Amino acid sequence: MGLEDRIKATAKNIEGKIQEVVGDITGNTQDQVEGKAKQAEAEARHVVENVKDKVEDVKNQVKKWLE
């Protein structure tokens, strides 16, 4: 699937990790929670991209089988 979508998800994950660490250092629980939420969102995006890839693989296999 889209490399751009994977890059965005990875960037979101990094952003979340940084925010979580800043929250850990400063003791700001809101930053910690928001950072973890961004990481969870990034993981969900990666899962969606993996599912899209698998669907595309199956589609291609079916096309080959029907030829």
N, CA, C and O atoms as a DFTB+ gen file, in Angstrom:
268 C
 N C O
     1  1       0.846      -1.188       0.000
     2  2       0.000       0.000       0.000
     3  2       0.870       1.221       0.000
     4  3       2.060       1.151      -0.305
     5  1       0.274       2.345       0.343
     6  2       0.935       3.618       0.181
     7  2       2.091       3.860       1.136
     8  3       1.936       3.857       2.357
     9  1       3.238       4.066       0.542
    10  2       4.427       4.377       1.332
    11  2       4.214       5.683       2.102
    12  3       4.660       5.826       3.240
    13  1       3.531       6.620       1.469
    14  2       3.271       7.910       2.119
    15  2       2.467       7.726       3.409
    16  3       2.751       8.377       4.415
    17  1       1.476       6.850       3.383
    18  2       0.666       6.590       4.580
    19  2       1.499       5.944       5.688
    20  3       1.326       6.256       6.867
    21  1       2.393       5.052       5.303
    22  2       3.262       4.407       6.287
    23  2       4.230       5.416       6.902
    24  3       4.502       5.374       8.102
    25  1       4.744       6.318       6.076
    26  2       5.654       7.361       6.571
    27  2       4.923       8.274       7.550
    28  3       5.469       8.637       8.592
    29  1       3.695       8.643       7.218
    30  2       2.905       9.494       8.118
    31  2       2.650       8.787       9.450
    32  3       2.724       9.405      10.512
    33  1       2.352       7.501       9.387
    34  2       2.109       6.741      10.620
    35  2       3.371       6.656      11.463
    36  3       3.313       6.769      12.688
    37  1       4.502       6.459      10.816
    38  2       5.774       6.397      11.542
    39  2       6.096       7.744      12.172
    40  3       6.564       7.808      13.308
    41  1       5.843       8.818      11.434
    42  2       6.068      10.160      11.983
    43  2       5.165      10.416      13.187
    44  3       5.599      11.010      14.174
    45  1       3.930       9.976      13.111
    46  2       2.988      10.132      14.226
    47  2       3.479       9.353      15.444
    48  3       3.364       9.828      16.574
    49  1       4.020       8.168      15.219
    50  2       4.551       7.357      16.302
    51  2       5.728       8.064      16.974
    52  3       5.801       8.128      18.201
    53  1       6.639       8.589      16.172
    54  2       7.794       9.302      16.718
    55  2       7.338      10.535      17.493
    56  3       7.841      10.809      18.583
    57  1       6.396      11.268      16.938
    58  2       5.848      12.446      17.622
    59  2       5.271      12.043      18.980
    60  3       5.487      12.722      19.985
    61  1       4.541      10.935      18.995
    62  2       3.951      10.460      20.243
    63  2       4.989      10.045      21.265
    64  3       4.845      10.328      22.454
    65  1       6.036       9.373      20.806
    66  2       7.095       8.957      21.733
    67  2       7.794      10.167      22.338
    68  3       8.077      10.197      23.535
    69  1       8.069      11.160      21.506
    70  2       8.718      12.377      22.011
    71  2       7.819      13.067      23.032
    72  3       8.281      13.474      24.098
    73  1       6.540      13.197      22.705
    74  2       5.620      13.854      23.631
    75  2       5.515      13.083      24.945
    76  3       5.448      13.686      26.017
    77  1       5.500      11.763      24.864
    78  2       5.432      10.955      26.082
    79  2       6.685      11.155      26.936
    80  3       6.585      11.294      28.155
    81  1       7.857      11.170      26.309
    82  2       9.111      11.360      27.046
    83  2       9.157      12.747      27.679
    84  3       9.584      12.896      28.824
    85  1       8.720      13.754      26.940
    86  2       8.669      15.107      27.510
    87  2       7.746      15.117      28.718
    88  3       8.060      15.732      29.738
    89  1       6.625      14.447      28.610
    90  2       5.706      14.342      29.739
    91  2       6.326      13.625      30.917
    92  3       6.111      14.004      32.068
    93  1       7.104      12.576      30.628
    94  2       7.803      11.856      31.704
    95  2       8.802      12.773      32.406
    96  3       8.884      12.798      33.634
    97  1       9.556      13.524      31.610
    98  2      10.586      14.406      32.174
    99  2       9.977      15.540      32.981
   100  3      10.465      15.877      34.059
   101  1       8.910      16.126      32.456
   102  2       8.297      17.284      33.120
   103  2       7.252      16.883      34.160
   104  3       6.812      17.717      34.951
   105  1       6.860      15.627      34.162
   106  2       5.815      15.192      35.076
   107  2       4.422      15.580      34.608
   108  3       3.473      15.551      35.391
   109  1       4.292      15.945      33.330
   110  2       3.014      16.361      32.764
   111  2       2.266      15.123      32.262
   112  3       2.581      14.572      31.208
   113  1       1.274      14.705      33.039
   114  2       0.547      13.485      32.682
   115  2      -0.270      13.658      31.403
   116  3      -0.493      12.687      30.681
   117  1      -0.715      14.876      31.114
   118  2      -1.469      15.107      29.882
   119  2      -0.585      14.820      28.662
   120  3      -1.035      14.181      27.711
   121  1       0.659      15.284      28.686
   122  2       1.580      14.995      27.583
   123  2       1.860      13.496      27.488
   124  3       1.962      12.947      26.391
   125  1       1.983      12.843      28.630
   126  2       2.221      11.396      28.623
   127  2       1.065      10.666      27.942
   128  3       1.276       9.812      27.082
   129  1      -0.144      11.012      28.336
   130  2      -1.342      10.356      27.805
   131  2      -1.514      10.669      26.324
   132  3      -1.803       9.771      25.533
   133  1      -1.339      11.941      25.936
   134  2      -1.486      12.313      24.536
   135  2      -0.412      11.632      23.680
   136  3      -0.680      11.219      22.552
   137  1       0.787      11.520      24.217
   138  2       1.851      10.841      23.489
   139  2       1.528       9.375      23.257
   140  3       1.740       8.850      22.164
   141  1       1.020       8.721      24.280
   142  2       0.641       7.316      24.146
   143  2      -0.518       7.159      23.162
   144  3      -0.568       6.189      22.406
   145  1      -1.442       8.107      23.174
   146  2      -2.577       8.059      22.242
   147  2      -2.090       8.198      20.796
   148  3      -2.590       7.510      19.906
   149  1      -1.134       9.067      20.564
   150  2      -0.582       9.223      19.213
   151  2       0.117       7.946      18.767
   152  3       0.033       7.562      17.601
   153  1       0.797       7.298      19.680
   154  2       1.457       6.031      19.345
   155  2       0.422       4.954      18.999
   156  3       0.625       4.163      18.077
   157  1      -0.668       4.931      19.733
   158  2      -1.732       3.964      19.461
   159  2      -2.368       4.243      18.099
   160  3      -2.673       3.319      17.345
   161  1      -2.561       5.524      17.794
   162  2      -3.118       5.894      16.491
   163  2      -2.178       5.445      15.368
   164  3      -2.628       4.924      14.347
   165  1      -0.898       5.646      15.559
   166  2       0.080       5.238      14.554
   167  2       0.046       3.727      14.348
   168  3       0.106       3.252      13.214
   169  1      -0.050       2.979      15.429
   170  2      -0.111       1.521      15.325
   171  2      -1.361       1.103      14.558
   172  3      -1.304       0.197      13.726
   173  1      -2.481       1.750      14.830
   174  2      -3.725       1.438      14.116
   175  2      -3.572       1.729      12.625
   176  3      -4.055       0.965      11.790
   177  1      -2.906       2.824      12.292
   178  2      -2.678       3.147      10.877
   179  2      -1.830       2.070      10.204
   180  3      -2.088       1.690       9.062
   181  1      -0.820       1.584      10.918
   182  2       0.016       0.527      10.351
   183  2      -0.800      -0.749      10.135
   184  3      -0.629      -1.428       9.123
   185  1      -1.669      -1.072      11.062
   186  2      -2.522      -2.258      10.920
   187  2      -3.416      -2.107       9.693
   188  3      -3.573      -3.052       8.920
   189  1      -3.995      -0.939       9.513
   190  2      -4.860      -0.692       8.347
   191  2      -4.062      -0.879       7.058
   192  3      -4.542      -1.510       6.116
   193  1      -2.869      -0.342       7.015
   194  2      -2.038      -0.487       5.821
   195  2      -1.684      -1.940       5.563
   196  3      -1.660      -2.377       4.412
   197  1      -1.410      -2.695       6.620
   198  2      -1.115      -4.123       6.461
   199  2      -2.314      -4.883       5.914
   200  3      -2.157      -5.766       5.071
   201  1      -3.505      -4.548       6.384
   202  2      -4.727      -5.185       5.888
   203  2      -4.924      -4.848       4.414
   204  3      -5.267      -5.721       3.617
   205  1      -4.711      -3.597       4.054
   206  2      -4.838      -3.200       2.646
   207  2      -3.873      -4.001       1.778
   208  3      -4.234      -4.446       0.689
   209  1      -2.658      -4.181       2.258
   210  2      -1.667      -4.959       1.510
   211  2      -2.122      -6.396       1.316
   212  3      -1.984      -6.953       0.227
   213  1      -2.665      -6.998       2.369
   214  2      -3.125      -8.391       2.282
   215  2      -4.291      -8.525       1.312
   216  3      -4.357      -9.486       0.545
   217  1      -5.208      -7.567       1.344
   218  2      -6.348      -7.593       0.425
   219  2      -5.846      -7.498      -1.015
   220  3      -6.337      -8.208      -1.892
   221  1      -4.889      -6.641      -1.255
   222  2      -4.311      -6.501      -2.587
   223  2      -3.630      -7.802      -3.022
   224  3      -3.745      -8.206      -4.179
   225  1      -2.928      -8.451      -2.106
   226  2      -2.281      -9.730      -2.416
   227  2      -3.312     -10.791      -2.810
   228  3      -3.128     -11.517      -3.787
   229  1      -4.385     -10.870      -2.045
   230  2      -5.440     -11.843      -2.343
   231  2      -6.068     -11.538      -3.694
   232  3      -6.309     -12.443      -4.492
   233  1      -6.328     -10.277      -3.946
   234  2      -6.907      -9.864      -5.224
   235  2      -6.004     -10.301      -6.382
   236  3      -6.491     -10.818      -7.388
   237  1      -4.721     -10.100      -6.245
   238  2      -3.786     -10.488      -7.294
   239  2      -3.726     -11.992      -7.471
   240  3      -3.607     -12.477      -8.596
   241  1      -3.805     -12.740      -6.378
   242  2      -3.794     -14.197      -6.455
   243  2      -5.041     -14.711      -7.172
   244  3      -4.965     -15.640      -7.976
   245  1      -6.180     -14.104      -6.877
   246  2      -7.428     -14.510      -7.526
   247  2      -7.360     -14.206      -9.020
   248  3      -7.796     -15.014      -9.840
   249  1      -6.818     -13.053      -9.371
   250  2      -6.683     -12.700     -10.786
   251  2      -5.828     -13.731     -11.520
   252  3      -6.166     -14.156     -12.624
   253  1      -4.723     -14.127     -10.898
   254  2      -3.851     -15.129     -11.520
   255  2      -4.559     -16.463     -11.642
   256  3      -4.420     -17.157     -12.650
   257  1      -5.310     -16.820     -10.630
   258  2      -6.028     -18.093     -10.631
   259  2      -7.083     -18.133     -11.741
   260  3      -7.325     -19.176     -12.348
   261  1      -7.705     -16.974     -11.993
   262  2      -8.770     -16.911     -13.001
   263  2      -8.234     -16.854     -14.434
   264  3      -8.985     -17.069     -15.386
   265  1      -6.966     -16.570     -14.587
   266  2      -6.392     -16.476     -15.947
   267  2      -6.198     -17.818     -16.576
   268  3      -5.728     -17.906     -17.711
